[in-house]
Amino acid sequence: MKWGPRLVIGTALALCVAAKNVVHYWDLTYAQANPDGLFERRVIGVNGVWPPPTIHATLNDTLTIEVRNSLDDA
C-alpha cells in the first residue's frame, strides 16, 4: 500500500519526461501528382511534394507546424 501513490506519481512524471516537441516547417506550393490514379494534375503539395508528409507524434507531445503559403491566386 505504501508504494501505490509513489508508483502513480513516478509513472506520471515518466510520461511527462517522454513528451517531446515535434516541429515541422511546411511550404505550401503547387505540385504535379496523380492522387486518385486517373490522371496527373496540379495539386497542393507540402515542400514541393505530394502526398504531404506524415506527422509522427505520440500522446502528450507538443506539435508545432510552421506554414508558409506560397500558393498564388491562379
CHARMM-style PDB file with segment names, atoms N, HN, CA, C and O in Angstrom:
ATOM      1  N   MET     1       0.808  -1.209   0.000  1.00  0.00      PROA
ATOM      2  CA  MET     1       0.000   0.000   0.000  1.00  0.00      PROA
ATOM      3  C   MET     1       0.845   1.265   0.000  1.00  0.00      PROA
ATOM      4  O   MET     1       0.448   2.273  -0.583  1.00  0.00      PROA
ATOM      5  N   LYS     2       1.994   1.224   0.641  1.00  0.00      PROA
ATOM      6  HN  LYS     2       2.317   0.404   1.115  1.00  0.00      PROA
ATOM      7  CA  LYS     2       2.828   2.415   0.700  1.00  0.00      PROA
ATOM      8  C   LYS     2       3.327   2.842  -0.673  1.00  0.00      PROA
ATOM      9  O   LYS     2       3.524   4.034  -0.909  1.00  0.00      PROA
ATOM     10  N   TRP     3       3.535   1.896  -1.582  1.00  0.00      PROA
ATOM     11  HN  TRP     3       3.374   0.928  -1.390  1.00  0.00      PROA
ATOM     12  CA  TRP     3       4.123   2.207  -2.879  1.00  0.00      PROA
ATOM     13  C   TRP     3       3.092   2.684  -3.900  1.00  0.00      PROA
ATOM     14  O   TRP     3       3.475   3.230  -4.934  1.00  0.00      PROA
ATOM     15  N   GLY     4       1.822   2.499  -3.649  1.00  0.00      PROA
ATOM     16  HN  GLY     4       1.510   2.055  -2.809  1.00  0.00      PROA
ATOM     17  CA  GLY     4       0.781   2.870  -4.614  1.00  0.00      PROA
ATOM     18  C   GLY     4       0.859   4.308  -5.082  1.00  0.00      PROA
ATOM     19  O   GLY     4       0.988   4.540  -6.284  1.00  0.00      PROA
ATOM     20  N   PRO     5       0.786   5.296  -4.183  1.00  0.00      PROA
ATOM     21  CA  PRO     5       0.844   6.693  -4.627  1.00  0.00      PROA
ATOM     22  C   PRO     5       2.178   7.044  -5.280  1.00  0.00      PROA
ATOM     23  O   PRO     5       2.209   7.817  -6.237  1.00  0.00      PROA
ATOM     24  N   ARG     6       3.263   6.496  -4.785  1.00  0.00      PROA
ATOM     25  HN  ARG     6       3.238   5.868  -4.007  1.00  0.00      PROA
ATOM     26  CA  ARG     6       4.578   6.783  -5.363  1.00  0.00      PROA
ATOM     27  C   ARG     6       4.675   6.233  -6.779  1.00  0.00      PROA
ATOM     28  O   ARG     6       5.260   6.864  -7.660  1.00  0.00      PROA
ATOM     29  N   LEU     7       4.105   5.065  -6.990  1.00  0.00      PROA
ATOM     30  HN  LEU     7       3.630   4.553  -6.275  1.00  0.00      PROA
ATOM     31  CA  LEU     7       4.138   4.465  -8.321  1.00  0.00      PROA
ATOM     32  C   LEU     7       3.343   5.314  -9.314  1.00  0.00      PROA
ATOM     33  O   LEU     7       3.778   5.521 -10.447  1.00  0.00      PROA
ATOM     34  N   VAL     8       2.193   5.797  -8.890  1.00  0.00      PROA
ATOM     35  HN  VAL     8       1.840   5.629  -7.969  1.00  0.00      PROA
ATOM     36  CA  VAL     8       1.368   6.637  -9.759  1.00  0.00      PROA
ATOM     37  C   VAL     8       2.092   7.937 -10.094  1.00  0.00      PROA
ATOM     38  O   VAL     8       2.113   8.350 -11.253  1.00  0.00      PROA
ATOM     39  N   ILE     9       2.678   8.579  -9.106  1.00  0.00      PROA
ATOM     40  HN  ILE     9       2.662   8.243  -8.164  1.00  0.00      PROA
ATOM     41  CA  ILE     9       3.401   9.834  -9.334  1.00  0.00      PROA
ATOM     42  C   ILE     9       4.615   9.586 -10.216  1.00  0.00      PROA
ATOM     43  O   ILE     9       4.892  10.371 -11.123  1.00  0.00      PROA
ATOM     44  N   GLY    10       5.338   8.510  -9.962  1.00  0.00      PROA
ATOM     45  HN  GLY    10       5.113   7.872  -9.225  1.00  0.00      PROA
ATOM     46  CA  GLY    10       6.504   8.174 -10.776  1.00  0.00      PROA
ATOM     47  C   GLY    10       6.126   7.914 -12.217  1.00  0.00      PROA
ATOM     48  O   GLY    10       6.828   8.344 -13.132  1.00  0.00      PROA
ATOM     49  N   THR    11       5.020   7.210 -12.430  1.00  0.00      PROA
ATOM     50  HN  THR    11       4.450   6.861 -11.687  1.00  0.00      PROA
ATOM     51  CA  THR    11       4.556   6.933 -13.787  1.00  0.00      PROA
ATOM     52  C   THR    11       4.148   8.228 -14.490  1.00  0.00      PROA
ATOM     53  O   THR    11       4.459   8.417 -15.666  1.00  0.00      PROA
ATOM     54  N   ALA    12       3.462   9.110 -13.788  1.00  0.00      PROA
ATOM     55  HN  ALA    12       3.210   8.957 -12.833  1.00  0.00      PROA
ATOM     56  CA  ALA    12       3.044  10.394 -14.366  1.00  0.00      PROA
ATOM     57  C   ALA    12       4.265  11.226 -14.746  1.00  0.00      PROA
ATOM     58  O   ALA    12       4.285  11.840 -15.813  1.00  0.00      PROA
ATOM     59  N   LEU    13       5.276  11.253 -13.893  1.00  0.00      PROA
ATOM     60  HN  LEU    13       5.260  10.754 -13.026  1.00  0.00      PROA
ATOM     61  CA  LEU    13       6.493  12.002 -14.202  1.00  0.00      PROA
ATOM     62  C   LEU    13       7.218  11.399 -15.394  1.00  0.00      PROA
ATOM     63  O   LEU    13       7.749  12.133 -16.228  1.00  0.00      PROA
ATOM     64  N   ALA    14       7.247  10.094 -15.486  1.00  0.00      PROA
ATOM     65  HN  ALA    14       6.815   9.499 -14.809  1.00  0.00      PROA
ATOM     66  CA  ALA    14       7.899   9.433 -16.619  1.00  0.00      PROA
ATOM     67  C   ALA    14       7.187   9.779 -17.923  1.00  0.00      PROA
ATOM     68  O   ALA    14       7.838   9.970 -18.950  1.00  0.00      PROA
ATOM     69  N   LEU    15       5.873   9.861 -17.895  1.00  0.00      PROA
ATOM     70  HN  LEU    15       5.344   9.706 -17.061  1.00  0.00      PROA
ATOM     71  CA  LEU    15       5.124  10.225 -19.104  1.00  0.00      PROA
ATOM     72  C   LEU    15       5.413  11.670 -19.512  1.00  0.00      PROA
ATOM     73  O   LEU    15       5.510  11.970 -20.701  1.00  0.00      PROA
ATOM     74  N   CYS    16       5.548  12.557 -18.540  1.00  0.00      PROA
ATOM     75  HN  CYS    16       5.469  12.314 -17.573  1.00  0.00      PROA
ATOM     76  CA  CYS    16       5.850  13.953 -18.856  1.00  0.00      PROA
ATOM     77  C   CYS    16       7.243  14.085 -19.446  1.00  0.00      PROA
ATOM     78  O   CYS    16       7.454  14.887 -20.357  1.00  0.00      PROA
ATOM     79  N   VAL    17       8.179  13.326 -18.952  1.00  0.00      PROA
ATOM     80  HN  VAL    17       8.007  12.675 -18.213  1.00  0.00      PROA
ATOM     81  CA  VAL    17       9.539  13.374 -19.459  1.00  0.00      PROA
ATOM     82  C   VAL    17       9.595  12.830 -20.881  1.00  0.00      PROA
ATOM     83  O   VAL    17      10.375  13.321 -21.697  1.00  0.00      PROA
ATOM     84  N   ALA    18       8.779  11.824 -21.188  1.00  0.00      PROA
ATOM     85  HN  ALA    18       8.146  11.426 -20.525  1.00  0.00      PROA
ATOM     86  CA  ALA    18       8.788  11.210 -22.506  1.00  0.00      PROA
ATOM     87  C   ALA    18       8.181  12.127 -23.577  1.00  0.00      PROA
ATOM     88  O   ALA    18       8.467  11.955 -24.762  1.00  0.00      PROA
ATOM     89  N   ALA    19       7.356  13.090 -23.181  1.00  0.00      PROA
ATOM     90  HN  ALA    19       7.124  13.230 -22.218  1.00  0.00      PROA
ATOM     91  CA  ALA    19       6.751  14.008 -24.155  1.00  0.00      PROA
ATOM     92  C   ALA    19       7.835  14.867 -24.788  1.00  0.00      PROA
ATOM     93  O   ALA    19       8.803  15.247 -24.129  1.00  0.00      PROA
ATOM     94  N   LYS    20       7.667  15.167 -26.068  1.00  0.00      PROA
ATOM     95  HN  LYS    20       6.881  14.858 -26.603  1.00  0.00      PROA
ATOM     96  CA  LYS    20       8.670  15.970 -26.766  1.00  0.00      PROA
ATOM     97  C   LYS    20       7.999  16.998 -27.650  1.00  0.00      PROA
ATOM     98  O   LYS    20       6.792  16.943 -27.884  1.00  0.00      PROA
ATOM     99  N   ASN    21       8.779  17.923 -28.133  1.00  0.00      PROA
ATOM    100  HN  ASN    21       9.760  17.968 -27.943  1.00  0.00      PROA
ATOM    101  CA  ASN    21       8.310  18.916 -29.087  1.00  0.00      PROA
ATOM    102  C   ASN    21       8.542  18.375 -30.486  1.00  0.00      PROA
ATOM    103  O   ASN    21       9.665  18.011 -30.835  1.00  0.00      PROA
ATOM    104  N   VAL    22       7.494  18.319 -31.284  1.00  0.00      PROA
ATOM    105  HN  VAL    22       6.581  18.614 -31.000  1.00  0.00      PROA
ATOM    106  CA  VAL    22       7.584  17.871 -32.667  1.00  0.00      PROA
ATOM    107  C   VAL    22       7.347  19.096 -33.535  1.00  0.00      PROA
ATOM    108  O   VAL    22       6.264  19.680 -33.509  1.00  0.00      PROA
ATOM    109  N   VAL    23       8.358  19.488 -34.305  1.00  0.00      PROA
ATOM    110  HN  VAL    23       9.238  19.014 -34.326  1.00  0.00      PROA
ATOM    111  CA  VAL    23       8.285  20.711 -35.098  1.00  0.00      PROA
ATOM    112  C   VAL    23       8.431  20.368 -36.573  1.00  0.00      PROA
ATOM    113  O   VAL    23       9.319  19.609 -36.958  1.00  0.00      PROA
ATOM    114  N   HSD    24       7.546  20.938 -37.398  1.00  0.00      PROA
ATOM    115  HN  HSD    24       6.825  21.555 -37.085  1.00  0.00      PROA
ATOM    116  CA  HSD    24       7.606  20.771 -38.850  1.00  0.00      PROA
ATOM    117  C   HSD    24       7.558  22.154 -39.498  1.00  0.00      PROA
ATOM    118  O   HSD    24       6.881  23.057 -39.007  1.00  0.00      PROA
ATOM    119  N   TYR    25       8.281  22.308 -40.600  1.00  0.00      PROA
ATOM    120  HN  TYR    25       8.832  21.575 -40.999  1.00  0.00      PROA
ATOM    121  CA  TYR    25       8.265  23.537 -41.389  1.00  0.00      PROA
ATOM    122  C   TYR    25       7.714  23.180 -42.764  1.00  0.00      PROA
ATOM    123  O   TYR    25       8.344  22.435 -43.515  1.00  0.00      PROA
ATOM    124  N   TRP    26       6.547  23.706 -43.091  1.00  0.00      PROA
ATOM    125  HN  TRP    26       6.035  24.311 -42.481  1.00  0.00      PROA
ATOM    126  CA  TRP    26       5.880  23.370 -44.342  1.00  0.00      PROA
ATOM    127  C   TRP    26       5.794  24.597 -45.237  1.00  0.00      PROA
ATOM    128  O   TRP    26       5.451  25.692 -44.790  1.00  0.00      PROA
ATOM    129  N   ASP    27       6.112  24.389 -46.507  1.00  0.00      PROA
ATOM    130  HN  ASP    27       6.390  23.500 -46.870  1.00  0.00      PROA
ATOM    131  CA  ASP    27       5.928  25.417 -47.531  1.00  0.00      PROA
ATOM    132  C   ASP    27       4.868  24.892 -48.488  1.00  0.00      PROA
ATOM    133  O   ASP    27       5.123  23.953 -49.241  1.00  0.00      PROA
ATOM    134  N   LEU    28       3.685  25.488 -48.465  1.00  0.00      PROA
ATOM    135  HN  LEU    28       3.478  26.251 -47.853  1.00  0.00      PROA
ATOM    136  CA  LEU    28       2.595  25.045 -49.335  1.00  0.00      PROA
ATOM    137  C   LEU    28       2.813  25.577 -50.740  1.00  0.00      PROA
ATOM    138  O   LEU    28       2.892  26.787 -50.950  1.00  0.00      PROA
ATOM    139  N   THR    29       2.909  24.664 -51.702  1.00  0.00      PROA
ATOM    140  HN  THR    29       2.845  23.681 -51.532  1.00  0.00      PROA
ATOM    141  CA  THR    29       3.130  25.014 -53.101  1.00  0.00      PROA
ATOM    142  C   THR    29       2.268  24.117 -53.974  1.00  0.00      PROA
ATOM    143  O   THR    29       1.655  23.164 -53.495  1.00  0.00      PROA
ATOM    144  N   TYR    30       2.230  24.435 -55.259  1.00  0.00      PROA
ATOM    145  HN  TYR    30       2.729  25.209 -55.649  1.00  0.00      PROA
ATOM    146  CA  TYR    30       1.558  23.549 -56.202  1.00  0.00      PROA
ATOM    147  C   TYR    30       2.557  22.500 -56.675  1.00  0.00      PROA
ATOM    148  O   TYR    30       3.746  22.782 -56.827  1.00  0.00      PROA
ATOM    149  N   ALA    31       2.064  21.298 -56.903  1.00  0.00      PROA
ATOM    150  HN  ALA    31       1.098  21.069 -56.779  1.00  0.00      PROA
ATOM    151  CA  ALA    31       2.887  20.201 -57.413  1.00  0.00      PROA
ATOM    152  C   ALA    31       2.061  19.428 -58.425  1.00  0.00      PROA
ATOM    153  O   ALA    31       0.834  19.524 -58.423  1.00  0.00      PROA
ATOM    154  N   GLN    32       2.706  18.674 -59.278  1.00  0.00      PROA
ATOM    155  HN  GLN    32       3.703  18.596 -59.280  1.00  0.00      PROA
ATOM    156  CA  GLN    32       2.014  17.801 -60.228  1.00  0.00      PROA
ATOM    157  C   GLN    32       1.971  16.398 -59.625  1.00  0.00      PROA
ATOM    158  O   GLN    32       2.999  15.851 -59.225  1.00  0.00      PROA
ATOM    159  N   ALA    33       0.769  15.823 -59.565  1.00  0.00      PROA
ATOM    160  HN  ALA    33      -0.066  16.267 -59.890  1.00  0.00      PROA
ATOM    161  CA  ALA    33       0.617  14.490 -58.994  1.00  0.00      PROA
ATOM    162  C   ALA    33      -0.631  13.823 -59.550  1.00  0.00      PROA
ATOM    163  O   ALA    33      -1.482  14.473 -60.157  1.00  0.00      PROA
ATOM    164  N   ASN    34      -0.725  12.549 -59.340  1.00  0.00      PROA
ATOM    165  HN  ASN    34      -0.034  12.020 -58.848  1.00  0.00      PROA
ATOM    166  CA  ASN    34      -1.864  11.736 -59.757  1.00  0.00      PROA
ATOM    167  C   ASN    34      -2.467  11.105 -58.499  1.00  0.00      PROA
ATOM    168  O   ASN    34      -2.285   9.910 -58.267  1.00  0.00      PROA
ATOM    169  N   PRO    35      -3.176  11.883 -57.689  1.00  0.00      PROA
ATOM    170  CA  PRO    35      -3.611  11.406 -56.376  1.00  0.00      PROA
ATOM    171  C   PRO    35      -4.650  10.286 -56.393  1.00  0.00      PROA
ATOM    172  O   PRO    35      -4.715   9.501 -55.447  1.00  0.00      PROA
ATOM    173  N   ASP    36      -5.462  10.196 -57.447  1.00  0.00      PROA
ATOM    174  HN  ASP    36      -5.409  10.834 -58.216  1.00  0.00      PROA
ATOM    175  CA  ASP    36      -6.513   9.175 -57.476  1.00  0.00      PROA
ATOM    176  C   ASP    36      -6.313   8.139 -58.579  1.00  0.00      PROA
ATOM    177  O   ASP    36      -7.179   7.293 -58.800  1.00  0.00      PROA
ATOM    178  N   GLY    37      -5.191   8.202 -59.262  1.00  0.00      PROA
ATOM    179  HN  GLY    37      -4.487   8.890 -59.082  1.00  0.00      PROA
ATOM    180  CA  GLY    37      -4.892   7.212 -60.288  1.00  0.00      PROA
ATOM    181  C   GLY    37      -5.559   7.457 -61.635  1.00  0.00      PROA
ATOM    182  O   GLY    37      -5.442   6.624 -62.534  1.00  0.00      PROA
ATOM    183  N   LEU    38      -6.248   8.568 -61.795  1.00  0.00      PROA
ATOM    184  HN  LEU    38      -6.342   9.245 -61.065  1.00  0.00      PROA
ATOM    185  CA  LEU    38      -6.930   8.851 -63.053  1.00  0.00      PROA
ATOM    186  C   LEU    38      -6.040   9.603 -64.035  1.00  0.00      PROA
ATOM    187  O   LEU    38      -5.863   9.169 -65.173  1.00  0.00      PROA
ATOM    188  N   PHE    39      -5.484  10.718 -63.603  1.00  0.00      PROA
ATOM    189  HN  PHE    39      -5.627  11.070 -62.678  1.00  0.00      PROA
ATOM    190  CA  PHE    39      -4.584  11.496 -64.457  1.00  0.00      PROA
ATOM    191  C   PHE    39      -3.793  12.473 -63.589  1.00  0.00      PROA
ATOM    192  O   PHE    39      -4.199  12.805 -62.475  1.00  0.00      PROA
ATOM    193  N   GLU    40      -2.663  12.923 -64.116  1.00  0.00      PROA
ATOM    194  HN  GLU    40      -2.333  12.653 -65.020  1.00  0.00      PROA
ATOM    195  CA  GLU    40      -1.827  13.866 -63.391  1.00  0.00      PROA
ATOM    196  C   GLU    40      -2.416  15.263 -63.508  1.00  0.00      PROA
ATOM    197  O   GLU    40      -2.902  15.658 -64.568  1.00  0.00      PROA
ATOM    198  N   ARG    41      -2.369  15.997 -62.421  1.00  0.00      PROA
ATOM    199  HN  ARG    41      -1.974  15.677 -61.560  1.00  0.00      PROA
ATOM    200  CA  ARG    41      -2.894  17.358 -62.406  1.00  0.00      PROA
ATOM    201  C   ARG    41      -2.211  18.149 -61.287  1.00  0.00      PROA
ATOM    202  O   ARG    41      -1.426  17.610 -60.508  1.00  0.00      PROA
ATOM    203  N   ARG    42      -2.533  19.431 -61.234  1.00  0.00      PROA
ATOM    204  HN  ARG    42      -3.171  19.869 -61.867  1.00  0.00      PROA
ATOM    205  CA  ARG    42      -1.959  20.296 -60.207  1.00  0.00      PROA
ATOM    206  C   ARG    42      -2.669  20.054 -58.879  1.00  0.00      PROA
ATOM    207  O   ARG    42      -3.898  20.070 -58.802  1.00  0.00      PROA
ATOM    208  N   VAL    43      -1.881  19.831 -57.851  1.00  0.00      PROA
ATOM    209  HN  VAL    43      -0.883  19.818 -57.914  1.00  0.00      PROA
ATOM    210  CA  VAL    43      -2.409  19.621 -56.502  1.00  0.00      PROA
ATOM    211  C   VAL    43      -1.621  20.522 -55.548  1.00  0.00      PROA
ATOM    212  O   VAL    43      -0.561  21.042 -55.894  1.00  0.00      PROA
ATOM    213  N   ILE    44      -2.151  20.688 -54.369  1.00  0.00      PROA
ATOM    214  HN  ILE    44      -3.013  20.265 -54.087  1.00  0.00      PROA
ATOM    215  CA  ILE    44      -1.420  21.441 -53.352  1.00  0.00      PROA
ATOM    216  C   ILE    44      -0.493  20.472 -52.640  1.00  0.00      PROA
ATOM    217  O   ILE    44      -0.927  19.470 -52.071  1.00  0.00      PROA
ATOM    218  N   GLY    45       0.790  20.792 -52.683  1.00  0.00      PROA
ATOM    219  HN  GLY    45       1.143  21.606 -53.144  1.00  0.00      PROA
ATOM    220  CA  GLY    45       1.796  19.944 -52.051  1.00  0.00      PROA
ATOM    221  C   GLY    45       2.449  20.652 -50.884  1.00  0.00      PROA
ATOM    222  O   GLY    45       2.285  21.856 -50.690  1.00  0.00      PROA
ATOM    223  N   VAL    46       3.184  19.886 -50.119  1.00  0.00      PROA
ATOM    224  HN  VAL    46       3.317  18.908 -50.277  1.00  0.00      PROA
ATOM    225  CA  VAL    46       3.933  20.421 -48.996  1.00  0.00      PROA
ATOM    226  C   VAL    46       5.414  20.245 -49.312  1.00  0.00      PROA
ATOM    227  O   VAL    46       5.874  19.135 -49.579  1.00  0.00      PROA
ATOM    228  N   ASN    47       6.150  21.342 -49.280  1.00  0.00      PROA
ATOM    229  HN  ASN    47       5.777  22.244 -49.063  1.00  0.00      PROA
ATOM    230  CA  ASN    47       7.576  21.339 -49.604  1.00  0.00      PROA
ATOM    231  C   ASN    47       7.828  20.758 -50.995  1.00  0.00      PROA
ATOM    232  O   ASN    47       8.833  20.087 -51.227  1.00  0.00      PROA
ATOM    233  N   GLY    48       6.897  21.026 -51.917  1.00  0.00      PROA
ATOM    234  HN  GLY    48       6.081  21.572 -51.729  1.00  0.00      PROA
ATOM    235  CA  GLY    48       7.059  20.626 -53.305  1.00  0.00      PROA
ATOM    236  C   GLY    48       6.761  19.174 -53.615  1.00  0.00      PROA
ATOM    237  O   GLY    48       7.050  18.716 -54.720  1.00  0.00      PROA
ATOM    238  N   VAL    49       6.193  18.441 -52.680  1.00  0.00      PROA
ATOM    239  HN  VAL    49       5.958  18.814 -51.783  1.00  0.00      PROA
ATOM    240  CA  VAL    49       5.917  17.015 -52.913  1.00  0.00      PROA
ATOM    241  C   VAL    49       4.466  16.674 -52.576  1.00  0.00      PROA
ATOM    242  O   VAL    49       3.804  17.348 -51.788  1.00  0.00      PROA
ATOM    243  N   TRP    50       4.013  15.617 -53.198  1.00  0.00      PROA
ATOM    244  HN  TRP    50       4.551  15.069 -53.839  1.00  0.00      PROA
ATOM    245  CA  TRP    50       2.714  15.022 -52.920  1.00  0.00      PROA
ATOM    246  C   TRP    50       2.932  13.532 -52.758  1.00  0.00      PROA
ATOM    247  O   TRP    50       3.683  12.979 -53.562  1.00  0.00      PROA
ATOM    248  N   PRO    51       2.371  12.848 -51.831  1.00  0.00      PROA
ATOM    249  CA  PRO    51       1.457  13.330 -50.789  1.00  0.00      PROA
ATOM    250  C   PRO    51       2.205  14.092 -49.697  1.00  0.00      PROA
ATOM    251  O   PRO    51       3.424  13.981 -49.567  1.00  0.00      PROA
ATOM    252  N   PRO    52       1.458  14.861 -48.921  1.00  0.00      PROA
ATOM    253  CA  PRO    52       2.089  15.599 -47.823  1.00  0.00      PROA
ATOM    254  C   PRO    52       2.775  14.637 -46.853  1.00  0.00      PROA
ATOM    255  O   PRO    52       2.418  13.461 -46.787  1.00  0.00      PROA
ATOM    256  N   PRO    53       3.754  15.132 -46.105  1.00  0.00      PROA
ATOM    257  CA  PRO    53       4.468  14.262 -45.177  1.00  0.00      PROA
ATOM    258  C   PRO    53       3.574  13.778 -44.032  1.00  0.00      PROA
ATOM    259  O   PRO    53       2.621  14.447 -43.633  1.00  0.00      PROA
ATOM    260  N   THR    54       3.911  12.616 -43.531  1.00  0.00      PROA
ATOM    261  HN  THR    54       4.685  12.073 -43.856  1.00  0.00      PROA
ATOM    262  CA  THR    54       3.217  12.065 -42.368  1.00  0.00      PROA
ATOM    263  C   THR    54       3.731  12.736 -41.105  1.00  0.00      PROA
ATOM    264  O   THR    54       4.930  12.979 -40.969  1.00  0.00      PROA
ATOM    265  N   ILE    55       2.837  13.031 -40.194  1.00  0.00      PROA
ATOM    266  HN  ILE    55       1.863  12.833 -40.305  1.00  0.00      PROA
ATOM    267  CA  ILE    55       3.230  13.609 -38.912  1.00  0.00      PROA
ATOM    268  C   ILE    55       3.332  12.474 -37.904  1.00  0.00      PROA
ATOM    269  O   ILE    55       2.368  11.743 -37.676  1.00  0.00      PROA
ATOM    270  N   HSD    56       4.504  12.335 -37.308  1.00  0.00      PROA
ATOM    271  HN  HSD    56       5.287  12.929 -37.494  1.00  0.00      PROA
ATOM    272  CA  HSD    56       4.707  11.312 -36.286  1.00  0.00      PROA
ATOM    273  C   HSD    56       4.774  11.992 -34.926  1.00  0.00      PROA
ATOM    274  O   HSD    56       5.685  12.777 -34.663  1.00  0.00      PROA
ATOM    275  N   ALA    57       3.816  11.692 -34.070  1.00  0.00      PROA
ATOM    276  HN  ALA    57       3.076  11.055 -34.284  1.00  0.00      PROA
ATOM    277  CA  ALA    57       3.781  12.242 -32.726  1.00  0.00      PROA
ATOM    278  C   ALA    57       3.097  11.230 -31.823  1.00  0.00      PROA
ATOM    279  O   ALA    57       2.356  10.366 -32.290  1.00  0.00      PROA
ATOM    280  N   THR    58       3.347  11.344 -30.551  1.00  0.00      PROA
ATOM    281  HN  THR    58       3.950  12.047 -30.172  1.00  0.00      PROA
ATOM    282  CA  THR    58       2.708  10.468 -29.581  1.00  0.00      PROA
ATOM    283  C   THR    58       1.923  11.303 -28.579  1.00  0.00      PROA
ATOM    284  O   THR    58       2.040  12.528 -28.539  1.00  0.00      PROA
ATOM    285  N   LEU    59       1.143  10.634 -27.793  1.00  0.00      PROA
ATOM    286  HN  LEU    59       1.048   9.639 -27.826  1.00  0.00      PROA
ATOM    287  CA  LEU    59       0.322  11.297 -26.788  1.00  0.00      PROA
ATOM    288  C   LEU    59       1.181  12.185 -25.905  1.00  0.00      PROA
ATOM    289  O   LEU    59       2.256  11.773 -25.470  1.00  0.00      PROA
ATOM    290  N   ASN    60       0.724  13.384 -25.640  1.00  0.00      PROA
ATOM    291  HN  ASN    60      -0.149  13.718 -25.993  1.00  0.00      PROA
ATOM    292  CA  ASN    60       1.368  14.398 -24.799  1.00  0.00      PROA
ATOM    293  C   ASN    60       2.496  15.151 -25.499  1.00  0.00      PROA
ATOM    294  O   ASN    60       3.087  16.042 -24.889  1.00  0.00      PROA
ATOM    295  N   ASP    61       2.820  14.833 -26.750  1.00  0.00      PROA
ATOM    296  HN  ASP    61       2.341  14.109 -27.246  1.00  0.00      PROA
ATOM    297  CA  ASP    61       3.799  15.618 -27.498  1.00  0.00      PROA
ATOM    298  C   ASP    61       3.207  16.979 -27.826  1.00  0.00      PROA
ATOM    299  O   ASP    61       1.991  17.117 -27.959  1.00  0.00      PROA
ATOM    300  N   THR    62       4.050  17.966 -27.955  1.00  0.00      PROA
ATOM    301  HN  THR    62       5.038  17.854 -27.847  1.00  0.00      PROA
ATOM    302  CA  THR    62       3.630  19.288 -28.407  1.00  0.00      PROA
ATOM    303  C   THR    62       3.952  19.379 -29.892  1.00  0.00      PROA
ATOM    304  O   THR    62       5.105  19.220 -30.292  1.00  0.00      PROA
ATOM    305  N   LEU    63       2.943  19.633 -30.701  1.00  0.00      PROA
ATOM    306  HN  LEU    63       2.006  19.762 -30.376  1.00  0.00      PROA
ATOM    307  CA  LEU    63       3.093  19.662 -32.148  1.00  0.00      PROA
ATOM    308  C   LEU    63       3.045  21.110 -32.638  1.00  0.00      PROA
ATOM    309  O   LEU    63       2.079  21.832 -32.394  1.00  0.00      PROA
ATOM    310  N   THR    64       4.111  21.518 -33.337  1.00  0.00      PROA
ATOM    311  HN  THR    64       4.896  20.932 -33.535  1.00  0.00      PROA
ATOM    312  CA  THR    64       4.183  22.855 -33.917  1.00  0.00      PROA
ATOM    313  C   THR    64       4.429  22.702 -35.407  1.00  0.00      PROA
ATOM    314  O   THR    64       5.394  22.060 -35.820  1.00  0.00      PROA
ATOM    315  N   ILE    65       3.549  23.297 -36.219  1.00  0.00      PROA
ATOM    316  HN  ILE    65       2.765  23.819 -35.883  1.00  0.00      PROA
ATOM    317  CA  ILE    65       3.730  23.271 -37.660  1.00  0.00      PROA
ATOM    318  C   ILE    65       3.754  24.719 -38.138  1.00  0.00      PROA
ATOM    319  O   ILE    65       2.745  25.421 -38.076  1.00  0.00      PROA
ATOM    320  N   GLU    66       4.919  25.157 -38.614  1.00  0.00      PROA
ATOM    321  HN  GLU    66       5.739  24.586 -38.664  1.00  0.00      PROA
ATOM    322  CA  GLU    66       5.043  26.497 -39.178  1.00  0.00      PROA
ATOM    323  C   GLU    66       4.786  26.379 -40.676  1.00  0.00      PROA
ATOM    324  O   GLU    66       5.452  25.612 -41.371  1.00  0.00      PROA
ATOM    325  N   VAL    67       3.808  27.151 -41.170  1.00  0.00      PROA
ATOM    326  HN  VAL    67       3.267  27.775 -40.605  1.00  0.00      PROA
ATOM    327  CA  VAL    67       3.382  27.031 -42.566  1.00  0.00      PROA
ATOM    328  C   VAL    67       3.620  28.347 -43.300  1.00  0.00      PROA
ATOM    329  O   VAL    67       3.266  29.425 -42.822  1.00  0.00      PROA
ATOM    330  N   ARG    68       4.233  28.222 -44.477  1.00  0.00      PROA
ATOM    331  HN  ARG    68       4.522  27.347 -44.865  1.00  0.00      PROA
ATOM    332  CA  ARG    68       4.400  29.349 -45.376  1.00  0.00      PROA
ATOM    333  C   ARG    68       3.506  29.097 -46.582  1.00  0.00      PROA
ATOM    334  O   ARG    68       3.620  28.057 -47.230  1.00  0.00      PROA
ATOM    335  N   ASN    69       2.627  30.027 -46.886  1.00  0.00      PROA
ATOM    336  HN  ASN    69       2.535  30.872 -46.360  1.00  0.00      PROA
ATOM    337  CA  ASN    69       1.710  29.884 -48.005  1.00  0.00      PROA
ATOM    338  C   ASN    69       2.355  30.469 -49.258  1.00  0.00      PROA
ATOM    339  O   ASN    69       2.376  31.685 -49.448  1.00  0.00      PROA
ATOM    340  N   SER    70       2.882  29.587 -50.113  1.00  0.00      PROA
ATOM    341  HN  SER    70       2.865  28.599 -49.959  1.00  0.00      PROA
ATOM    342  CA  SER    70       3.486  30.028 -51.367  1.00  0.00      PROA
ATOM    343  C   SER    70       2.551  29.817 -52.551  1.00  0.00      PROA
ATOM    344  O   SER    70       2.999  29.803 -53.698  1.00  0.00      PROA
ATOM    345  N   LEU    71       1.262  29.653 -52.288  1.00  0.00      PROA
ATOM    346  HN  LEU    71       0.898  29.665 -51.356  1.00  0.00      PROA
ATOM    347  CA  LEU    71       0.279  29.474 -53.353  1.00  0.00      PROA
ATOM    348  C   LEU    71      -0.079  30.829 -53.946  1.00  0.00      PROA
ATOM    349  O   LEU    71      -0.205  31.818 -53.224  1.00  0.00      PROA
ATOM    350  N   ASP    72      -0.241  30.868 -55.263  1.00  0.00      PROA
ATOM    351  HN  ASP    72      -0.139  30.065 -55.850  1.00  0.00      PROA
ATOM    352  CA  ASP    72      -0.682  32.098 -55.883  1.00  0.00      PROA
ATOM    353  C   ASP    72      -2.198  32.036 -56.077  1.00  0.00      PROA
ATOM    354  O   ASP    72      -2.823  31.035 -55.726  1.00  0.00      PROA
ATOM    355  N   ASP    73      -2.779  33.069 -56.619  1.00  0.00      PROA
ATOM    356  HN  ASP    73      -2.271  33.881 -56.905  1.00  0.00      PROA
ATOM    357  CA  ASP    73      -4.232  33.133 -56.791  1.00  0.00      PROA
ATOM    358  C   ASP    73      -4.713  32.436 -58.054  1.00  0.00      PROA
ATOM    359  O   ASP    73      -5.918  32.287 -58.254  1.00  0.00      PROA
ATOM    360  N   ALA    74      -3.798  32.010 -58.904  1.00  0.00      PROA
ATOM    361  HN  ALA    74      -2.819  32.131 -58.742  1.00  0.00      PROA
ATOM    362  CA  ALA    74      -4.195  31.415 -60.198  1.00  0.00      PROA
ATOM    363  C   ALA    74      -4.680  30.002 -60.046  1.00  0.00      PROA
ATOM    364  OT1 ALA    74      -5.048  29.366 -61.034  1.00  0.00      PROA
TER     365      ALA     74
END
